[in-house]
Amino acid sequence: MKDTTTTNDRLKGTEKTAPVESESFGNDEGGDAGHGHKMRHGLGWGKGIVSDVKRTILTHWKEEMTNLNSKVIATSFFLYFACIAPAVTFGAIYGKATNNYIGTIEMILATAWCGIVYALIGGQPMSNDQWWYGPVLAFSEILYKVSKSMDVPFLSLNAWIGIWVAIYMFIGAVMDLNRVIVLCTRFTDEIFSFLISLIFIINAIGSPFSDVGVIHYFDMNHKAHDAYEDQPLYSHWASALLSLIVFIGTTQVAFLLRKFKFSPFLPSQAWRNTMTDFAVVISILIWSVIGNSFSEIPIEKLNVPSKFAPTFQCCDASCTTSWPNDCYGQTDPFGPRPWVVNLSDLNGKTWVPFMAAGPALLAFVLVFLDDGITWHLINHPSHKLNHGDAYNWDTIVVGVFVLINSMLGLPWLVAATVRSLNHIHAMAEKLPDGTFVSVHETRLSNLGIHVLVLITIFALDVLKLIPVPVLYGVFLFMGLVSLGSNQFWGRMLMFFMQPSKYPVQPYTQYMAPKRMHLFTAIQLFFFAALYAVKSIKVIAIAFPILIAMCIPVRIYLLPKIFNEDELILIDSDPNTVKMWIANKEQEEELLLGGEEGGDEDDVSNHDEEEGAIKPPTPVAAAPARRRRVRTVSMPAGHFMFSEQPSALGPQLRPQMVLGGDAVFRRSLTTPSSQEEVSQIQDTALEGMDLAAPSSSNTSRKNRPRPSRAQRRANSCPTQNMMFEIQIDTGMGRMQKPLETLNESVTSSRAPEL
C-alpha cells in the first residue's frame, strides 16, 4: 500500500512525538523550543522564575565565573568602547530632552552598576541588558513636557511611573507572561534585528534626522567645528577628510585582523587567535593614535564632563530651577541636585501616584518587548548556547533596575540587541565560513565591560583622547557583523540578483521566486513603518505597538497568503527546515518505491494464481556501483543543511561531514588526553566503512602490499577526516559532487560492490 502522508503530516507527527521542554523556551542543548510559532502552556505562578534560577544560576554560575581566557579579556575591551561611546553621546541627548535632569553622568553610572549586577546575578550572561533605547528616550522627552504642563517635578513623576513599571514587570514574570515571546518567529525577530543593525550603520555614516555620523563633518556648520572657527588656518574640509579616513580605517582594519585566525601569518596559532580576539581593540588604538597625530588638523573628541556629579545644577536651595538656563547673571550654581528623588514632591497633587499607572503601562510594553525579542534573538539555536535561558528571572532583574534607577533619577536601560549579538560573535568559535561551532559562555566578559565603565567615572579626562570617528567606525563594524546572520537582509539583496544566481537556500529551491519576494516585501513594509515611527519624535512612543502588531500579522494574516510548506521554508528555524527537507525526500522515495513494489507484487500474485513456476531468467551482472557512505551526520540519500552567515545573509548550504558532528567539533582543538583521542577515533570509525584489518597471525612477509589509494587514505589522521560537499546550482542543474576521501577508501577497499 502506498504511503499517502504528506510532508506537513510527517512534520506534525514528529512534533507530537518529540519531547517537549516544559520548563524552558530553549533546551539546555540549544534546541529549537521557543523558536516556533506555538505558545506553550504557562508554568504556574512563580514556577517559571524558580525554574529559570535552577537551570542557569544554580547550575552554571561557578563555571561562568571561573572560565577566564584571552578571548574574555579582548571582548571586554572591545565592547567597553562600544558601550561607553553611546553612553556619553546619548547621555548628552537625554540632557537636552530633560533639561539636564538626566545627562551623561547619570547614563554612565546606570550603565556601570546595572551591568555589574546583571553580570553577577543575571540568568543570561551573554546578553547585554544595559542600553539606551530610542523609544524610551522619546517617552522621557514626552514625560518631561507632561510634567511641565502638570506643574509637577519631572523626576518625581518619572519615579512614580518607574515604580509602576517595576510592578508590571514583577507581575509579568510571576504570571509567566514571557511565553508570549514564543509567538515571535523569524518574521518579527529579523525585522527588529535589522532595524537595530541599520540604526548603528546609519548613525555611523550619517543620520538624516540628526547631526550624528561622519558625513556631517563636511557641513561647515556642524558643532564639531565651532571650537575652531576663530583659528584662521583651520579647514573644516581637512578635518572632515581626516575623520572619514579614520572612520573607514577603523572598520577595515578590524575586519582585516579578524580574519587572522585562519591565515598562515604569525608564528603560531596562539598568536593568530590572539590577533583575532583583539582585532577591534588594536584597530581602535591604531587609529586613535593616527587621529591625534595631526595637531594642525583637529578632529572631534568625546565631550565628557570634567567631574562626577549629577548633571542638573540648582540655582538655589529649593533646586526647582536649573543653572544657568533659569538664573541668568548667576556666575556659579548653588550645587547639584540630590541623588535620591523626593517622591512626595508633587506640588500638592496627591493623585499623581495613581495617575502614573496609565502611562507606566505603555512604558512597560516598551521595556518588556525590547528585552524579550533581544533574548529571543540571542537564544536562537544557530548560536548553540548550552546554559539555558531565564526569561522570567531576567524580567525580575530588569524590573529591579528600573525601580532603583527611577528612585535615583537615572535612565531606564533595556537589552542591547546589536551589542548582545556582537558579544556572542566575539565569544564564539567559528569556521572560516562563519558557522558557529561553540560559544564560550561566561559572566566575566560582561563583568569586565562594566567594571571598565565604572573606572571611567573616575578618569573622565582619558575619554577625551578618543576621536569620535574611531567610535563611528566601531559602530559600523558592529552593524555589519550583525547583518551577516540576518536572513531578511539576504532576501532583500535577491531583489537585485539574477534568479539563476540566487544562493542555495531551501526557499530558493522549493519556493517560487515571486512568493519569496512577496514575503520579503511584507517584511520590508513593516520595517519601513517601524523606522518611520522611530524617527519621528511625536509618534515614536507608538514604536512598541507596531512591533506587537507583527505577531498577530504572522499568526493570522500570513497563513492566508502563504501555505504551510512555504512558511516552514522561509520562517522557521534551521532544524525544522532540515526535518521538512528530509521528510520531503523520504516521501518522494516512498512514492517511487511504492509504485515499483506494487508492480512486483502484482506479478508475484499472478504467478501464484496460475501455478506456474518459471526458472529464473539470467540477468547480466550490473556494474559495480560506488556505495554512498553512511555517516552520523548524514543519512544515506540525504544532504543535511547547515546555516552559515555570509555577506548575503545566512545561507543553508548542503553539506556532508564524515565521522559525525562530534568529530567535527573535536577536530578544532587538540585532544587533551589519550582517552579523548580514542573516543574521537571510535566516533570517526562509526561513520566509515573500512575494510577489516588483516589477521594478527599473518606474517609480515606474506602480507599484501596496500594500494596507493589505501596508503594515501591511511596517512590522514582519523580525527581530522572531515570534508564537505557543496552543490553548485548556478545554472539550475545539480553538478556532480567532488569525490571525498571516504568514498575513495570505500571504493578501493570494497571492489566487490
ZIGI-V630694 format. One record per helix or strand of 2 or more residues. SS is the DSSP state (a for helix, b for strand). FROM is the first residue (numbers start at 1). LEN is the number of residues. Records with the same first field share a line. If there is no record, write none. Layout:
SS->FROM-LEN ; FROM-LEN
//
This chain:
a->7-11 ; 47-9 ; 57-8 ; 70-28 ; 104-18 ; 134-17 ; 154-21 ; 177-7 ; 186-20 ; 214-5 ; 223-6 ; 236-23 ; 260-3 ; 269-9 ; 279-14 ; 352-27 ; 381-3 ; 391-18 ; 417-10 ; 444-14 ; 460-4 ; 468-16 ; 487-10 ; 499-3 ; 506-5 ; 513-23 ; 540-22 ; 564-8 ; 574-37 ; 660-7 ; 674-13 ; 708-7 ; 718-3 ; 741-9
b->313-2 ; 335-2 ; 428-3 ; 436-4 ; 640-5 ; 651-5
//
